[in-house]
Amino acid sequence: MTQAIIKKIRHLKKQRNAVILAHNYQIGEVQDIADFTGDSLGLSIQASTTGAETIVFCGVQFMAETAKILSPQKTVLLPEKTAGCPMADMIDAGSLGELKKRRPDALVVCYVNTTAQVKALSDYCCTSSNALQIVESLPAGREIIFVPDRNLGEYIVERTGRQMILWPGYCLTHARITQADVADAKKKHSGAIVIAHPECRKEVRDCADELLSTGGMLRFAAQSSHRSFIVVTEIGIIHTLKKQNPQKQFFPIADSAICGNMKKINLEKVLWSLEDMQYEILVAEDVRKRARAALDRMLEVLPTG
């Protein structure tokens, strides 16, 4: 049955001139069918350089929106319409607009994990891998509003010494991970190096040997001389880590480190998405242009993204 679905997906992908993207947190079978896997922004940039007319984004809503922002001429599909991001939903354009009115001289830096409307009200976007560099590039005398992830914001403050106004948002999956989880994992896997995402809480970040984005984890694991790793992020990335490094060991921090929204997409939904061209992501042109400007300012600081 699975092979039959895969065959149909490949046929329809060719027929639709489509490219399939899968975030590192997707289930293994979806990552395996994808043309590209990776971080959300990296995938959107990659898709924008292809000749594909259709982008099937196996991720969550804000990721598909970002792909549309960068590729307005392409049809962007999200295979599961209810796949959202709770952290992205913790900040909306109205709330950010009110904060900007109270702090009219502040620069707004938004994490890429935000809606198109929030990006459109921001001066710069950033990713977990480039947030430090983006903040460091801003004028020393300017006040900064950072939205929506307070944990990533705290990490930036710790590393740069730059004080910022932090929005009280957070990733539910990373927030569930505790210092006790890390301690337990280190007992079970003695000698394993701890690699953690900066979206984790401070008590967890302080236990890590390396703080890395998902893309950074993949690069670090491939280049490191270490043979075993405790992976402190959503467990979906373990699939690619093992696939790319079969000679190394990777241990999930906890079985509970799962993003339910990321797990809503499966092979059947990818197939249905291509069959029915659903669910199309649309972004109003005025919003898209302003959101694109915030992304472009980020890329001007860091051309490689």
N, C-alpha and C positions, 0 to 999 in steps of 0.2 A: 504493500500500500504506500509506504513512504517513498519508494523509488518511483512509483507511478506519479505521485504528487510532484516530486522533483523534476521528472521528465516534462510534466505539463508546465511547471514554472519556467523551465528553461526555454520551452517552445514559445510561451507567451511573452517572455522577456525579449526574445528576438523579434517577435511580431510587433510588440509595442515600442521597440527601440528603447528599452528601459535599463536602468542601472539599479541594483539593489544594494542598499547601505544597511549595515547592522552595527549598532553600538556595542561596545565591549560588554555590556551587562545583559545582552540578549541571550536567550537559551542557545545551547550549542548547535542544534540543527538549523537555526536561523542564521547564526554566524557562518555556518558551513556553506549555506546556499548563497551568501552575499558575494557581491563583486569586491566590496571593500568593507573592512571592519575598522573600528577605531573610536576616537573621541568625537563628540558631536560636531564641533566646528570644523575639525579636520575633514570629516566626512562630507560636510556641506561644501567646503572649498574644493575637495577632490571631485565631487559630482559636477560642480560648476565648470570644470575644465574638460569634461567629457562631451562627446557628441550626442549623448542620450537625450531623447525628447521627454522621457518620463523618469522620475526619481521615486523609487519605493523606499521610504525611510522606515526601517525597523528600529523604532526608538519611542520617544514620547513627543507630545504636541510641540513643545518649544523647539525641538530639534528639526522637525519637519518645517516649521515656520522659518527657521534660519536658512534652511535649504532654499525655500521660496524667496527669501530676501535676496539671496545671492544669485539665484537662477530664476528670475521672474518669467522668462520665456518658456520654462519647462513646466510640465505638469508634475506636481509633487503629491504623492499619496502616502497616507498613514494607514497601515493595514488594520489598526484597531482605533476607532474614534474615541474611545474612553481612556486611552493611554495618556494620562496627564502627568504632571510633576507637581507634587504637593508644595515643594519649596518655591517653584516658580509662581504658584498660585498665592503665596504668602505676601506678594507685593503686586499691586495693580496700578494702572496709570493714574487713577484719581488720587490714591494715597501718596504716590511719588510726587504728583503735581502739587499737592498741599505742602509737602515737605520742601519742595523747591521754592515755593512762595515765601516760606519762613527763612530760607537760607538762599537768597537770590544770587549770591556771589559764589556759591559752592559749585564745584565740578561734580558731575554724577558719573560714577563708574559702576556699570552693571555687569554682573556675572552673566555669562552667556546663557545660563540656566534661568532665563526670564522670557516673558512673552514679547512678541513683536512690539506691542504698545509701550511696554516699559523700555525696551531698547530705543524706541523712537524719542523718548524723553531724556535719554542719557547722552552724555558727551563722549564716553568711551565704553566699549565692551571689553571684557577680559575673559580669559579661561583660567582654570586652576593652574595650568603650566606657565602662563605668562603674567599672572596678576601682579606679582612682585615687580616685574620690569615696567609694567604699565604705570603703576602707582609711583614708582621711583622716577619716571620720566616727567611727571607733572610738576608745575611750578611750586617751589617750596612754600610760598606764601599763600597759596590757594587752599581753601577749605575743601574737603572731599566728602561726598556722600557715597557710601558703598552699599549696594543692594544686590540680592536679598540675604546672602548667607553670612550670618554673624561669625560662624566658625572660620570660614575662609578669610573674612575681614580681620578677625583677631590674629590669625596667622600672619597676614600681611603687616599688621601693626607691629607684631613681635619681631619680624625680620627687617622691617624698614625703619622702625621708630616713628613712622608717620601716623599722627593721630587722625582718625576718620570718624564720621558719624555712621554708625553701623545699624542697618535695619535688622530687626530681631527674627529673621528667617533662618531656617535650617533644613537639612536633608533628614527626613525621618529615618532612612535606612542607616546612615552614618551615626545619627544621634543615639540609636539603640545600642551601639557598640560601647562597651565600658572598659575601664582600666582593668577590672577583674577578668574580663574576657581575654585581654592581652596577657595578663599574668598566667591564666590557665593555659593558654596556647603555648606560652614559652616553656611551661613545665612539661607539657606533652611533647613538644618538639624542640628539645634542647639543642642549642647551637644554630637554630634557624634565625635568619635575619628578619626583622620586622619592617615591612614596607606599608605605609599607611597613606590614605588620602587626606589632604588638608581640610576637607569638609568634616572630618572627625572633631569631636570635642577636645578641648585643650588637654584634659587628663590623658586622653588616648594619644594625641599628638606627641606629648612629652615622653611616651613610652617607645616611640618609633625610632628605628635606626635611620630611616629615610622617609621623607614626606614627598609624595609624588602624585601627579595626575595619573589617570589610567594609562594614557599613552606613555607617560614617563615610567610607569611600572613595567610596561612591556619592554621598553628600551633598556632599562636598568637590569632586568632579569636576564636579558640576552647577553649583556656585556659584562655582568658581574662574575667574579670568580667563585662566589658563594654557590652552594649546591642546594640549599633548602631555604624556603621563604614562608613566613607567615604573612598572609595577604589581608590587610585591614581595609577592605572596601566591599562592595557588592560582589557576591560570589560568582556572577556570570563571567568575570574576567579570568577565572581559573581555567576555563575551557581553552582560551587562546594561549594563556601562559604555558599550559601543558603541551599544547599542540606545537608551539614554537620552540619549546625547550624540553624535549622528551627525556633528556638525561638528568633533569633537575626535578626537585620536589616542591610542590606548592600546597600550602595548608590554609583553608579558609579560616578566618578569625572566629566565625560562629555560623552555625546553620541558619540562624535567624537574620543574617545579613543579606536579606533578599528585598529587592524593590518589586512589589507586586505589579506595579504598572509596567515595568520593563519585561515582565514575564507574561504579559497578555497576548503577545504575538507568537504565533506558531506557523508551521509550514502551510497549513490549510488557509490561514488568514492571508499569508503572502499570496497564495494562489488566487483566493477570492478577490484580493485587491487588484491583481492584474486582470482577472476575468471581467470584473465589473467597473474597473477604474475607480475604485473607492479606497479610502475616503479622501477626496481632494482637499488640499490645504490652500486657502486663499488669504492673502494679506492685502488690505487696502493700499493703493499705490502711494498715497501721501504718507502713510505709516511706514510702508516699505522703504521709501526713499530716506526718511529720517533715521530709521533703524540701520539702514545700510551705511549711512554717514558715520554712525557710532562704531560700526564694525570696521569701516575703512580707516578711521583714526587709529584704531588699535593696530591695524596692519601697516600703517605708516610708521608706527613705532617699532613694530616687529614684523617685517615684510614676510617672513616665513610662516606667520601665524602661531 
